[in-house]
Amino acid sequence: METKNKNNRKKADSALKFYAKYSTLAFQMIVIIVAGAFGGRALDGWLDLGFPVFTLVLTLLAVTGAVVYAMRGLFNDK
């Protein structure tokens, strides 16, 4: 009976770690992308450009960086 409880507890702990890991990863990706977008808007506002060049470039770089960060986090499981 006790081994059954230990197995259930291990499964619950494993599931909790799984959700915590991927929730944290998603939150970090969102922060990276939002930081790139706001940084680009700030640069465009500071330089007073007619076309939002830095917003587009920094947002695309942030999305790329967030995907690379996520892939490194997913495939470097230890």
Number of C-alpha atoms within 10 A of each C-alpha: 5 7 8 9 10 11 11 12 12 12 12 12 11 12 12 11 12 11 11 12 13 14 12 11 18 14 10 15 20 15 14 20 21 16 15 23 22 15 16 20 19 14 17 18 14 9 10 10 11 8 9 14 14 21 20 16 14 21 22 15 16 21 19 14 16 20 15 13 15 17 12 11 13 13 8 8 6 4
